[in-house]
Amino acid sequence: MHIPVSLITGASSGLGRALALELAAQGHWVVACARSHDALWQLAEQPNAHGRILPCVMDMTDVAHIQQVLATVQQRFGHVDNLILNAGSCEYVDVNALDLALFRRLFELNFFAQLQMIQAFMPLLKASHQPLLALVSSLAHVFPFSKNQAYGASKAAISYFADSLRVDCPELTVQLIEPGFVDTPLTQKNQFSMPFLLSAEDAARRMAKALQQRQLRLQFPTRLVLTLRLLNCLPYGLRQRVAKALGRQS
Ligand SMILES: NC(=O)c1ccc[n+]([C@@H]2O[C@H](COP(=O)([O-])OP(=O)(O)OC[C@H]3O[C@@H](n4cnc5c(N)ncnc54)[C@H](OP(=O)(O)O)[C@@H]3O)[C@@H](O)[C@H]2O)c1
């Protein structure tokens, strides 16, 4: 029986951690990557990890770390069926004191590090009979949210990249995941109200199902997706006024 090999970045907390446990429960081998050694080892030792989670410490912005993990996975499995690029971070912008270093930090992780991973792992993905690359973006880029200039732009970049990559790589299933608000350390810093907030476990179940069904795009939760689609149907000026009004509340 074929046991799928899934590599997940950002597996030390939030969505990535919950997805690692979900896929391990479904019988996958899970290569769990992040920078936090202790959190990864604790994850691997969870009873519901079923001994199928392999922790790999890696800073995704460091090519040498990526090469180390690549060598480990090559030696242990020889291929990767599902490359799930989930690690990311969010910081908010003060437009009155534009901080370019903040923009560079976010793009370095949310965009360029993803490309580094794809470049490094493509040969192992191609060694799979059914390769799938999942890129975790966000609904944050589909509407102009306040203070979201850097995070939203970095996620818009990765979403566009995913859709465009799919055009040129017919042999690879490129899956784009665009979640709404999920309760994780990333959103626990937010001081504004987050409509239709989901638990990380709920989000992970949706992601695992989409993975199994090889869905090309997963946007959730539906109520937020539909609300944003409606807002995007408004005339441009009115849409901007709504964005401003929402921004004043945050
Ligand atoms: N939570 C939401 O509402 C939401 C909504 C839409 C999209 N997303 C996206 O979902 C993904 C996961 O977010 P989350 O909410 O689960 O956040 P989280 O709990 O903060 O998890 C982020 C993960 O990324 C890892 N990470 C950060 N910098 C890294 C680096 N340089 N190298 C390797 N790993 C790194 C972190 O681990 P270490 O610190 O141990 O490295 C952590 O495991 C992100 O891409 C985020 O943008 C989240």
The ligand as a Tripos MOL2 file, in Angstrom:
@<TRIPOS>MOLECULE
LIG
   48    52     1     0     0
SMALL
NO_CHARGES

@<TRIPOS>ATOM
      1 N1         -4.5190   32.3810   11.0880 N.am      1 LIG1
      2 C1         -5.1990   32.9320   10.0970 C.2       1 LIG1
      3 O1         -6.2760   33.5360   10.3170 O.2       1 LIG1
      4 C2         -4.7080   32.8600    8.6790 C.ar      1 LIG1
      5 C3         -5.5630   33.2940    7.6870 C.ar      1 LIG1
      6 C4         -5.1450   33.2320    6.3660 C.ar      1 LIG1
      7 C5         -3.9090   32.7200    6.0660 C.ar      1 LIG1
      8 N2         -3.0830   32.3040    7.0700 N.ar      1 LIG1
      9 C6         -1.7790   31.7840    6.6830 C.3       1 LIG1
     10 O2         -1.6500   30.4810    7.2130 O.3       1 LIG1
     11 C7         -0.2710   30.1950    7.4320 C.3       1 LIG1
     12 C8         -0.0780   29.6560    8.8330 C.3       1 LIG1
     13 O3         -0.3900   30.6780    9.7340 O.3       1 LIG1
     14 P1         -0.8810   30.4240   11.2300 P.3       1 LIG1
     15 O4         -2.0760   31.2620   11.4160 O.co2     1 LIG1
     16 O5         -0.9470   28.9880   11.5290 O.co2     1 LIG1
     17 O6          0.2900   31.1570   12.0090 O.3       1 LIG1
     18 P2          1.3120   30.6850   13.1440 P.3       1 LIG1
     19 O7          0.6270   29.8650   14.1640 O.co2     1 LIG1
     20 O8          2.0060   31.9220   13.5540 O.co2     1 LIG1
     21 O9          2.2950   29.7200   12.3430 O.3       1 LIG1
     22 C9          3.2900   30.2060   11.5110 C.3       1 LIG1
     23 C10         4.2670   29.0720   11.3030 C.3       1 LIG1
     24 O10         5.2910   29.5190   10.4120 O.3       1 LIG1
     25 C11         6.5330   29.1460   10.9550 C.3       1 LIG1
     26 N3          7.5710   30.0650   10.5190 N.ar      1 LIG1
     27 C12         7.6270   31.4090   10.7060 C.ar      1 LIG1
     28 N4          8.7610   31.9070   10.1820 N.ar      1 LIG1
     29 C13         9.4430   30.8500    9.6670 C.ar      1 LIG1
     30 C14        10.6820   30.7100    9.0110 C.ar      1 LIG1
     31 N5         11.4840   31.7550    8.7640 N.pl3     1 LIG1
     32 N6         11.0690   29.4740    8.6190 N.ar      1 LIG1
     33 C15        10.2820   28.4110    8.8470 C.ar      1 LIG1
     34 N7          9.1000   28.4770    9.4630 N.ar      1 LIG1
     35 C16         8.6930   29.6830    9.8770 C.ar      1 LIG1
     36 C17         6.3250   29.2160   12.4680 C.3       1 LIG1
     37 O11         7.2060   28.3740   13.1490 O.3       1 LIG1
     38 P3          8.5590   28.7970   13.8590 P.3       1 LIG1
     39 O12         8.3430   30.1180   14.5170 O.co2     1 LIG1
     40 O13         8.7950   27.6560   14.7880 O.co2     1 LIG1
     41 O14         9.5490   28.8460   12.7490 O.co2     1 LIG1
     42 C18         4.9280   28.6290   12.5740 C.3       1 LIG1
     43 O15         4.9900   27.2210   12.6200 O.3       1 LIG1
     44 C19         0.4890   31.5090    7.1430 C.3       1 LIG1
     45 O16         1.0020   31.4920    5.8370 O.3       1 LIG1
     46 C20        -0.6000   32.5600    7.2460 C.3       1 LIG1
     47 O17        -0.3060   33.7030    6.4950 O.3       1 LIG1
     48 C21        -3.4470   32.3540    8.3710 C.ar      1 LIG1
@<TRIPOS>BOND
     1     1     2 1
     2     2     3 2
     3     2     4 1
     4     4     5 ar
     5     4    48 ar
     6     5     6 ar
     7     6     7 ar
     8     7     8 ar
     9     8     9 1
    10     8    48 ar
    11     9    10 1
    12     9    46 1
    13    10    11 1
    14    11    12 1
    15    11    44 1
    16    12    13 1
    17    13    14 1
    18    14    15 2
    19    14    16 1
    20    14    17 1
    21    17    18 1
    22    18    19 2
    23    18    20 1
    24    18    21 1
    25    21    22 1
    26    22    23 1
    27    23    24 1
    28    23    42 1
    29    24    25 1
    30    25    26 1
    31    25    36 1
    32    26    27 ar
    33    26    35 ar
    34    27    28 ar
    35    28    29 ar
    36    29    30 ar
    37    29    35 ar
    38    30    31 1
    39    30    32 ar
    40    32    33 ar
    41    33    34 ar
    42    34    35 ar
    43    36    37 1
    44    36    42 1
    45    37    38 1
    46    38    39 2
    47    38    40 1
    48    38    41 1
    49    42    43 1
    50    44    45 1
    51    44    46 1
    52    46    47 1
@<TRIPOS>SUBSTRUCTURE
     1 LIG1         1 GROUP 0 **** ****
